[in-house]
Amino acid sequence: MFSFVQRLLLVYSMHNLEGCCVTCGYLSIRAKRSGRWRPHAGYYEVEQPDRENPLASFDFVPGETNALHKGELVCYRHAADLSHEIVELATSGRISEDEAARATIYKVRACDRWSKYEPGLDPRQHFVELNARALEADRREFQVKMSELEQRQDQRDRRQDRRLNKTAILFAVIIGLAQIIASTLAMTKDSIGFGWLKYIYQLIIRIISS
């Protein structure tokens, strides 16, 4: 017969651990309260061996201090109250708190604040790193959008330049025709240009009538 925890772990092993506390960078160690106060502040990295063999309560040395403190597993982002869940599971399942601690951090949660654990980063560093990556992604997305806007503006400018060139050419043709007409009207019947125009006109009439 499987124990309660073994049955839980059998179910958990059939799921992807993404979204679970055990693989999340925000799973933290924090000093337990002593009365109304915590003897030491801060959230600390839960290293891989402690993830594989979690305890409900344990001794640890926070930060650069030399003193041992009682620690507990907590969520840096406060997405779950792990200490409360551990106690509740141990009570309702009639198992030890250490077994409950393992079942709790392996629980399938699909947490929307989950982020993959990177060894060597404490929860705060993990949070800062994640934000830095998000900012970098936003910056790259902004650059892509600006590049697309510039390309569209260049295309509009090129189309506008083509329209302006066509307008300039048409304007030049109109001016040229106007100058030709003005020159023709200014010719006398005895001028060579008028004789040529008269000859071309007669030639066109003969071609049309033939």
N, C-alpha and C positions, 0 to 999 in steps of 0.2 A: 504493500500500500504506500502511495505517495503521501508525504506530509503536506500540510497546507501550503507552505512556502514552495515545496518542490512542484506542486501543481501550478502555482502562480508562475514560477520560472519556466515551466514547460510551455505555458501559454505565451509568456514574454519572448521566449527564444524563437517562436514562430513569426514574430513581427520584426520589422526593421527598427533598430534602436534609435533612429533619427526622431527627435522630438522628446526623447526620454532624458531624465536628469543625468543619468550615468554617462551620457556622451555629450553633455552640455558644458560649455565653458563658464556658465554662470553658477554651476554647482560649487558651493563654497564651504569653507570651515570658518566658524565664528565662535568666539568665547561664550560659554553659557553664562546666563545671569547668575549673580550671587546675591540673592535678595532682590532689591530693586535695581541694582546696578550691574553692568558688565565690567569685569575687572580689566578688560582690554577691548578697545574698539577695532574695527576693521574686518575685511573679508579676505580669506586666503585661499590659495589654489588647493584643490583636491587632486593629488597626483594619481597616476594610473593604478598603482597597487592598492591605494585606499578606495578607489572606485570599484575595483574587482572584489575587494573584501571590506565592505563598509561596516562601520560600527555606529551604534546610536549615540555613544558617548565615548570620548577618548581624551588622552592627555596630548597636548601639543604646545609648541613654543611659538607664539605669534610674532611675526616680524623679526626685529633684531633684539627682542627681549631675551633675557636668560631664564625667565620664570616659566614653569609649567602651568598651564591653565586647562581646565576642562572645556573641550570643544564639542560642537554639534554641527550637523549638516544643515545648511540653509540655502535658499535661492537668493542670489544677489539681486535679481530683478523682482523679487517678491511675487513671482508667478504662482507659487505654492507655499504653504506653511508646512515644510517637511517635518519639523520636530513634532508638530501636532499630529500629522498623519501617521508618523511612526508609533507614537504612543497609542493612538486610536486603533491602528491595525494590530499592535501587540495585544491590546486588551480584548478586542473583538475576535481575533484569530487564535488567542491563547498560545501565542508563540513568544519567543524572546524578542527583546527590542532590537537586537542585532539582526535577527532574521527579518524583522519588520523593516529595518533600515535598508536592507538589501532589496526587499520586495518593493519598497517605496521609490527608490531611485531608479529601479528597473521598470517601473510602472509605465505602461503605454499612455502617453498624454497627448501627443500631437500638439505640443505647446507652441503658440505663435511667437513666443519670445526665445525659443530654442536657438542656439547657435553652436556650431561644432566646437568641441573642446580642442584647444591647441596647447600641448604640453609646454610648460615654461612661462605661461601667462597667467597671472592671477585674474580674478573676475573683473577688477577695475581696468587692468591693462587690456583685457579681452574686450571690454565695452568700448574703450578708447580706440582700439585697433579697428573694431567693427565700424564705429562712427567715421573713422578716417577713411576706411574703404568706401563707405556709403558716400562721403563727400567727394572722393575721387571719382566714383561712378557718376555722381551728379555733374561734376565738372566736365567729364568726358562727354556726357549726354548733352550738356550745354554747348560744348565745342562743336559737336556734330550738328546740332540744330543751327548754330551760327553759320557753320559752313554751308548747310543747305540753304539758309536765307541768302548768303552771299552769292551762291550759284544761281538762285532764282533771280536775284537782283541783277547779276551779270547778264542773264538771259533777257530780262526786260530791257536792260540798257542796250544790248545788241539789237533787239527788235526795234527799239526807239531810234537807234543810230541808222538802221536800214530805212526806216520811214523818213527820217530827216534827209538822208542821202537822196531818196527818191523825190522828195519834195524839192530839194535843191536842184536836181537835174531837170525836173519839170519846169521849175521857175526859170532856169537858164534857157531852156528851149523856148518858153514863152517870150522871154526877153529877146532871144535871137530872132524869132519870127517877127516880133514887133519892129526890130531894127531893120529887117529885110523889107517889111511892108513900108516902113517909113522911108527907107532909101528908094524904094520903087516909086512911091508917090512924089519924091523929090526930083526924080529924073525928068529931063526935057525930052521932047520927041527926037531931038537931034543927037542925043547922047548914045554912046556905044552900048551901054547897059540896057537902055530902053529898046534898042534894035535887037539885042540878043533875046530879051524877054518876048518881044513881038514875034521873033522867029520861032522860039520854043512853043509859044501859044499856037501859032499856025500849024506847026508840026503835030502837036497834040490833036488839033481839030481834024487834020487829014487822017491821022491814024484812027480816030474814033469813027469817022464817016466812011472809011474804006471797008 
